[in-house]
Amino acid sequence: MIEHTVCFSLLHDAGSAEEKEFLQAAVTDLAPIQGVEHFRVARQISAQSDFRWQLSMQFVDDDAYRAYNEHPDHQKFVGTRWATEVVKFQELDFIAETPS
């Protein structure tokens, strides 16, 4: 299982209609893509980070994750919304490990 996360800040003011529209577009455009599981939008509350938002989702394997990245709806969202409205971000992808 791959957990794909991205923490980010938008150019929009906190609580603005534009911020809400961006987040809703992420849900509408990305969550339904085949292979996406457990899609979540979360707001950052720690003073230790200046990222305001997080998107996270899970994929059963590398093929599902690759298909998501190549999917036309994902590519369109990245090209039309992400590229113009996100001012900074950090992407992190995880697989669970059992310490031995």
N, CA, C and O of each residue as an XYZ file, in Angstrom:
400
protein
N       0.845     -1.174      0.000
C       0.000      0.000      0.000
C       0.893      1.241      0.000
O       1.822      1.345      0.801
N       0.612      2.156     -0.882
C       1.348      3.423     -0.968
C       0.451      4.534     -0.448
O      -0.696      4.672     -0.874
N       0.977      5.316      0.464
C       0.262      6.505      0.930
C       0.924      7.717      0.285
O       2.088      8.023      0.545
N       0.171      8.387     -0.544
C       0.641      9.583     -1.258
C       0.106     10.805     -0.520
O      -1.102     10.936     -0.319
N       1.000     11.691     -0.121
C       0.592     12.908      0.579
C       1.274     14.114     -0.047
O       2.398     14.036     -0.545
N       0.569     15.218     -0.005
C       1.159     16.474     -0.425
C       0.650     17.568      0.508
O      -0.555     17.763      0.667
N       1.599     18.276      1.119
C       1.284     19.416      1.975
C       1.542     20.665      1.156
O       2.511     20.728      0.401
N       0.673     21.667      1.304
C       0.780     22.818      0.416
C       0.128     24.050      1.010
O      -0.644     23.975      1.966
N       0.459     25.182      0.418
C      -0.192     26.457      0.718
C      -0.656     27.069     -0.595
O       0.002     26.956     -1.629
N      -1.795     27.711     -0.518
C      -2.395     28.333     -1.694
C      -2.132     29.824     -1.705
O      -1.830     30.416     -0.669
N      -2.245     30.427     -2.867
C      -2.117     31.880     -2.942
C      -3.378     32.581     -2.429
O      -3.364     33.793     -2.213
N      -4.450     31.840     -2.236
C      -5.717     32.408     -1.782
C      -5.714     32.671     -0.278
O      -5.017     31.993      0.477
N      -6.480     33.639      0.141
C      -6.631     33.932      1.562
C      -7.340     32.782      2.269
O      -8.219     32.136      1.700
N      -6.946     32.536      3.520
C      -7.591     31.504      4.329
C      -9.079     31.815      4.459
O      -9.473     32.938      4.773
N      -9.882     30.803      4.212
C     -11.325     30.949      4.338
C     -12.021     31.587      3.155
O     -13.239     31.765      3.171
N     -11.262     31.932      2.132
C     -11.848     32.612      0.972
C     -12.636     31.636      0.102
O     -12.452     30.422      0.181
N     -13.508     32.186     -0.717
C     -14.267     31.370     -1.665
C     -13.321     30.658     -2.626
O     -13.574     29.514     -3.004
N     -12.240     31.315     -3.023
C     -11.274     30.705     -3.945
C     -10.579     29.502     -3.309
O     -10.356     28.489     -3.973
N     -10.244     29.612     -2.044
C      -9.635     28.491     -1.336
C     -10.611     27.311     -1.299
O     -10.237     26.176     -1.595
N     -11.846     27.588     -0.937
C     -12.861     26.536     -0.877
C     -13.080     25.902     -2.247
O     -13.250     24.686     -2.342
N     -13.078     26.700     -3.295
C     -13.260     26.179     -4.657
C     -12.111     25.259     -5.052
O     -12.333     24.219     -5.672
N     -10.888     25.635     -4.697
C      -9.730     24.795     -5.014
C      -9.859     23.445     -4.316
O      -9.686     22.401     -4.944
N     -10.159     23.463     -3.030
C     -10.257     22.217     -2.270
C     -11.385     21.342     -2.791
O     -11.235     20.124     -2.881
N     -12.510     21.949     -3.133
C     -13.622     21.179     -3.689
C     -13.252     20.585     -5.045
O     -13.625     19.453     -5.354
N     -12.521     21.345     -5.849
C     -12.075     20.827     -7.142
C     -11.145     19.630     -6.951
O     -11.200     18.676     -7.727
N     -10.295     19.668     -5.931
C      -9.415     18.527     -5.656
C     -10.245     17.281     -5.363
O      -9.953     16.200     -5.876
N     -11.270     17.432     -4.546
C     -12.139     16.301     -4.217
C     -12.875     15.813     -5.462
O     -12.897     14.617     -5.752
N     -13.470     16.741     -6.187
C     -14.283     16.410     -7.358
C     -13.456     15.787     -8.474
O     -13.897     14.834     -9.117
N     -12.257     16.322     -8.708
C     -11.437     15.893     -9.842
C     -10.537     14.701     -9.542
O     -10.290     13.879    -10.424
N     -10.043     14.596     -8.309
C      -9.024     13.582     -8.013
C      -9.559     12.341     -7.312
O      -9.157     11.225     -7.641
N     -10.449     12.519     -6.362
C     -10.935     11.378     -5.576
C     -11.583     10.284     -6.424
O     -11.409      9.105     -6.112
N     -12.330     10.626     -7.493
C     -12.980      9.565     -8.274
C     -12.057      8.787     -9.217
O     -12.483      7.797     -9.811
N     -10.816      9.215     -9.363
C      -9.916      8.520    -10.285
C      -9.731      7.076     -9.817
O      -9.478      6.815     -8.641
N      -9.861      6.157    -10.754
C      -9.736      4.737    -10.433
C      -8.397      4.458     -9.754
O      -7.348      4.912    -10.212
N      -8.449      3.714     -8.671
C      -7.250      3.358     -7.919
C      -7.035      4.196     -6.678
O      -6.289      3.795     -5.785
N      -7.680      5.363     -6.603
C      -7.549      6.226     -5.431
C      -8.403      5.653     -4.302
O      -9.591      5.386     -4.484
N      -7.791      5.469     -3.147
C      -8.496      4.998     -1.960
C      -8.241      5.964     -0.809
O      -7.168      6.559     -0.709
N      -9.222      6.110      0.041
C      -9.101      6.889      1.283
C      -8.620      8.325      1.026
O      -7.729      8.819      1.717
N      -9.211      8.981      0.038
C      -8.852     10.370     -0.281
C      -9.257     11.256      0.886
O     -10.347     11.107      1.439
N      -8.371     12.185      1.260
C      -8.641     13.049      2.407
C      -8.041     14.422      2.191
O      -6.942     14.558      1.655
N      -8.776     15.437      2.614
C      -8.290     16.810      2.681
C      -8.182     17.150      4.160
O      -9.133     16.946      4.915
N      -7.030     17.666      4.582
C      -6.829     18.016      5.989
C      -6.189     19.398      6.090
O      -5.368     19.787      5.259
N      -6.591     20.127      7.135
C      -6.048     21.462      7.387
C      -4.974     21.362      8.458
O      -5.179     20.734      9.496
N      -3.841     21.978      8.204
C      -2.700     22.012      9.129
C      -3.043     22.923     10.313
O      -3.553     24.028     10.123
N      -2.760     22.455     11.537
C      -3.034     23.275     12.717
C      -1.786     23.553     13.557
O      -1.846     24.316     14.520
N      -0.661     22.940     13.200
C       0.564     23.126     13.966
C       1.263     24.431     13.586
O       1.336     24.792     12.411
N       1.765     25.119     14.583
C       2.543     26.338     14.344
C       3.941     26.013     13.820
O       4.668     26.925     13.425
N       4.330     24.756     13.806
C       5.663     24.352     13.364
C       5.775     24.192     11.855
O       6.859     23.911     11.343
N       4.677     24.365     11.142
C       4.708     24.245      9.693
C       3.945     25.401      9.076
O       2.914     25.827      9.597
N       4.454     25.905      7.969
C       3.739     26.986      7.294
C       2.911     26.484      6.112
O       2.342     27.286      5.371
N       2.838     25.154      5.930
C       1.886     24.608      4.971
C       0.502     24.639      5.605
O       0.354     24.357      6.794
N      -0.500     24.979      4.823
C      -1.852     25.100      5.375
C      -2.700     23.854      5.148
O      -3.574     23.557      5.963
N      -2.469     23.125      4.075
C      -3.340     22.016      3.687
C      -2.561     20.752      3.378
O      -1.360     20.786      3.110
N      -3.277     19.632      3.422
C      -2.717     18.342      3.015
C      -3.773     17.575      2.228
O      -4.943     17.533      2.610
N      -3.349     16.978      1.139
C      -4.142     15.974      0.450
C      -3.442     14.651      0.687
O      -2.217     14.567      0.598
N      -4.210     13.621      0.985
C      -3.613     12.292      1.117
C      -4.553     11.271      0.503
O      -5.771     11.447      0.480
N      -3.957     10.212      0.011
C      -4.710      9.127     -0.600
C      -3.833      7.892     -0.583
O      -2.626      7.973     -0.356
N      -4.448      6.757     -0.824
C      -3.702      5.510     -0.837
C      -3.910      4.791     -2.166
O      -4.934      4.941     -2.832
N      -2.895      4.004     -2.522
C      -2.918      3.187     -3.731
C      -2.462      1.787     -3.363
O      -1.556      1.611     -2.549
N      -3.090      0.806     -3.961
C      -2.785     -0.575     -3.624
C      -1.373     -0.978     -4.049
O      -0.759     -1.834     -3.412
N      -0.846     -0.362     -5.134
C       0.487     -0.732     -5.601
C       1.035      0.348     -6.539
O       0.376      1.353     -6.808
N       2.252      0.115     -7.028
C       2.916      1.065     -7.923
C       2.124      1.292     -9.209
O       2.075      2.411     -9.719
N       1.513      0.247     -9.725
C       0.745      0.390    -10.965
C      -0.437      1.325    -10.775
O      -0.703      2.163    -11.637
N      -1.145      1.199     -9.672
C      -2.287      2.084     -9.400
C      -1.814      3.527     -9.220
O      -2.461      4.458     -9.700
N      -0.694      3.709     -8.534
C      -0.147      5.051     -8.325
C       0.302      5.661     -9.654
O       0.043      6.835     -9.918
N       0.954      4.887    -10.468
C       1.407      5.361    -11.782
C       0.207      5.729    -12.665
O       0.226      6.751    -13.351
N      -0.817      4.903    -12.644
C      -2.023      5.174    -13.442
C      -2.688      6.477    -12.992
O      -3.183      7.240    -13.822
N      -2.700      6.728    -11.697
C      -3.242      7.988    -11.167
C      -2.442      9.176    -11.692
O      -3.014     10.154    -12.174
N      -1.128      9.087    -11.597
C      -0.277     10.195    -12.047
C      -0.450     10.488    -13.536
O      -0.347     11.637    -13.965
N      -0.708      9.459    -14.309
C      -0.853      9.612    -15.755
C      -2.290      9.877    -16.198
O      -2.535     10.167    -17.369
N      -3.221      9.780    -15.289
C      -4.644      9.934    -15.638
C      -4.920     11.354    -16.145
O      -4.408     12.315    -15.570
N      -5.713     11.506    -17.202
C      -6.009     12.836    -17.759
C      -6.634     13.807    -16.755
O      -6.357     15.005    -16.812
N      -7.467     13.318    -15.841
C      -8.075     14.220    -14.847
C      -7.023     14.754    -13.870
O      -7.076     15.915    -13.464
N      -6.072     13.902    -13.500
C      -4.976     14.357    -12.633
C      -4.095     15.360    -13.368
O      -3.753     16.411    -12.825
N      -3.734     15.035    -14.594
C      -2.896     15.934    -15.390
C      -3.574     17.292    -15.590
O      -2.916     18.330    -15.514
N      -4.870     17.287    -15.841
C      -5.608     18.537    -16.026
C      -5.633     19.351    -14.736
O      -5.421     20.563    -14.770
N      -5.886     18.705    -13.602
C      -5.916     19.407    -12.323
C      -4.559     20.037    -12.026
O      -4.483     21.197    -11.621
N      -3.500     19.277    -12.228
C      -2.150     19.797    -11.974
C      -1.849     20.975    -12.898
O      -1.299     21.983    -12.453
N      -2.198     20.858    -14.163
C      -1.873     21.908    -15.124
C      -2.712     23.165    -15.008
O      -2.229     24.265    -15.278
N      -3.975     23.007    -14.606
C      -4.856     24.172    -14.586
C      -5.076     24.761    -13.201
O      -5.248     25.974    -13.074
N      -5.076     23.938    -12.165
C      -5.336     24.443    -10.814
C      -4.053     24.505     -9.989
O      -3.680     25.559     -9.473
N      -3.381     23.350     -9.873
C      -2.200     23.255     -9.008
C      -1.116     24.244     -9.444
O      -0.581     24.978     -8.614
N      -0.796     24.267    -10.707
C       0.303     25.098    -11.218
C       0.054     26.585    -11.031
O       1.003     27.366    -10.954
N      -1.199     26.984    -10.957
C      -1.514     28.414    -10.874
C      -1.955     28.881     -9.493
O      -1.968     30.084     -9.235
N      -2.318     27.962     -8.597
C      -2.875     28.373     -7.306
C      -2.059     27.948     -6.087
O      -2.260     28.483     -4.997
N      -1.144     26.996     -6.256
C      -0.306     26.534     -5.146
C       0.990     27.327     -5.154
O       1.669     27.412     -6.177
N       1.331     27.908     -4.005
C       2.550     28.721     -3.935
C       3.754     27.927     -3.437
O       4.893     28.275     -3.746
N       3.512     26.862     -2.666
C       4.603     25.991     -2.221
C       3.995     24.670     -1.782
O       2.844     24.604     -1.353
N       4.806     23.613     -1.902
C       4.312     22.300     -1.510
C       5.472     21.358     -1.231
O       6.618     21.607     -1.606
N       5.129     20.264     -0.556
C       6.067     19.167     -0.332
C       5.294     17.869     -0.509
O       4.275     17.643      0.145
N       5.783     17.031     -1.389
C       5.152     15.739     -1.654
C       5.933     14.647     -0.936
O       7.162     14.607     -0.992
N       5.211     13.769     -0.267
C       5.815     12.642      0.417
C       5.004     11.399      0.122
O       3.776     11.423      0.198
N       5.681     10.314     -0.213
C       5.020      9.050     -0.496
C       5.612      7.990      0.421
O       6.830      7.888      0.568
N       4.734      7.203      1.035
C       5.160      6.239      2.047
C       4.645      4.840      1.742
O       3.565      4.665      1.179
N       5.444      3.848      2.128
C       4.973      2.486      2.240
C       5.277      2.043      3.663
O       6.298      2.420      4.237
N       4.387      1.244      4.222
C       4.551      0.801      5.614
C       5.721     -0.176      5.729
O       5.924     -1.032      4.869
N       6.453     -0.033      6.771
C       7.572     -0.929      7.084
C       7.381     -1.485      8.489
O       6.886     -0.795      9.381
N       7.768     -2.708      8.669
C       7.738     -3.309     10.004
C       9.170     -3.373     10.493
O       9.972     -4.125      9.939
N       9.518     -2.599     11.526
C      10.894     -2.639     12.044
C      11.238     -4.033     12.550
O      10.422     -4.705     13.181
N      12.440     -4.441     12.266
C      12.853     -5.775     12.731
C      13.790     -5.673     13.902
O      14.239     -6.693     14.424
